[in-house]
């Protein structure tokens, strides 16, 4: 499930204004066993633990959509899903620029990795390393996912089989 769907569900829970701690919001979400927080393993549907959900709650805080008290910071009654997605994209874009990873800097880092001898794949972790950001690689990667999913940045995360040939390219 796309990251912005997860963040929307968390925002909906925070919008109920029943929780003031990250753990409480995360436990409420995890207890609902929502599709957005599920995955398949060996044909069985499993659900993320509340500790995993808590990382997404903290991400919404980082982006500035909910406060430290887990209360929504968007001043609008009953935010629609479409409205949330637009607002999320705007907040993530602004946050990414503030953190030093604009679309142009990401392109420059990817090009630098490919020009190295031997070349390195422009994975999110490698790009994060080149940019030397203060933000964690996990938050960088998730912000990149939101921006890519909303087509705000021309990055297409793909999982493909890649040949890693010593002295030619490294991960």
N, C-alpha and C positions, 0 to 999 in steps of 0.2 A: 504494500500500500504506500502511496506517495506521502512524503514527509508533511506536505501542507495539509493533507487530510488528518493526520495525527494531531498537528498543531491546532487545527480547527476544533477537534473534539475536546482538546485540553482547554481551549479558550471558552467553549460552551460550558464546561464544568466550572471554570473560574467565574464565569458570568453569573452563575447561581449565587455567588457571594456567600457560600456556606463554609469556605475553607480559608485559613489564613497561613497555612504552612504547606511547603512543597510536598512533603510526605502525605499530607491529607488529600491533596488534589490527586496525586499519583495513585494512592490506594483506592480512591473513589473510581478513577478511570480503570485501573487494573481489575477491580472487582466487577466491572460491567462486562468484561470479556468481549470487548468490541472488535469487530473485524479489522479495523485500522491498526490494532495492536496485536495482530495474530500472524502466524507464519505456519508453514507446513514442514513437518519433518517425518520422513518415512510414512507418508500418507496420513499422518495424524495432525489435526489442527491444534497448535499450541498457542499460548498467550504470553505476552511479555509480562515480566514481574513488575511490581510497583517501582522497584529501584531503576529499572530501565525507563519506565514512563517518567520518572522523576527527572531524568536527563533532558527529556523533551520539555518538561515544565520549566527547567532552568534556562533552556534555550529561548523560550518565549520571553523570559525575564531579560535575557541578554539583548534580545531584539527590541525590547521596550514595549511589548504589548500587554504584559501584566507586571505589576509591581512586586516588590519583595514580600508584600503581604498577600500575594496571589490574587489580588483584585485587578480587574481589567482597567487598562489605562486609555482605552478608546472610549470617548464620550459619545456614545450612540446607543440608544435602546435597541435591543434585539438585533444585533448585527447579523445580516444574512451571510450565507456561505460565500456567495460571490463577492459581497462587500468585504468580508474578512480576507479573502484571497488577494484582492487588490491591495488592501491595507497591509497585509503581511508582506507582499512583494515590495511595497514602498518602504516599509520599515527595514526589511532585510537589505535592500539596496543601499539605503542610507547608512545602516550599521556597517555593511561591508566596506563602503567607501571610507568611513571613519576609522575602520580597523586597518586600512591600507591595502585592501585587495579589490581594487576596481577591475572592471573587465579588461582594461588595457594592461594593467600590471600582471594579470593572470596570463594574458597572451604573451607578454614579454618573458615571463618565467618559463612558460612552455617552450618557447623558441630557444631560450638559453639551454634548457635541458636537452633539447634535440641537437643543438650545436656542439655539445660536449663530446670529447673523444675519450672513451666510447660514449655514445649517446645514451641518454636516460629517458625512460618513458615519463611523460607528463602526467603521472598519477596525482590524485589530490594530495597525497602525503609528500611526494617529491616537489610539487608546486609550492606547498606550504613551507617546505624547507628552504627553497630558493627565496621566497618572499620574506623569510625570517619574521614571521608575525608573532605578536604577543598573545593572540587568541589561540586556543588549543586546535590541534589538527582535526579533532572530532567536530568542533563547532564550525571550523572553516569548511569542512566537507559537507556538513548539513546545510549551511548557508548557500554553498555552491549548488547543492541539490535543489533547494527552493528556487534559486535564480534560474537554473537550467530548466526545471520543470515548467516554470512560468514563461520560459523563452525570453527572459530579461538579459540573458547572457548567452552567447553562441558557444556553449559548451555542451557536449553530448556525452554524458557518462555511459560507457558501454562496457560490457563484459565480453571479451573476445579471447580466443586463443591467440597468444602472441609467442613468436619464436624468440627466445632470449639466447643470443649467440655471444659467447665471451669475446671481448675485445671489439664488439660491434655495438651492442646495446645492453644496458643493465636496467633492472627494475628500479 
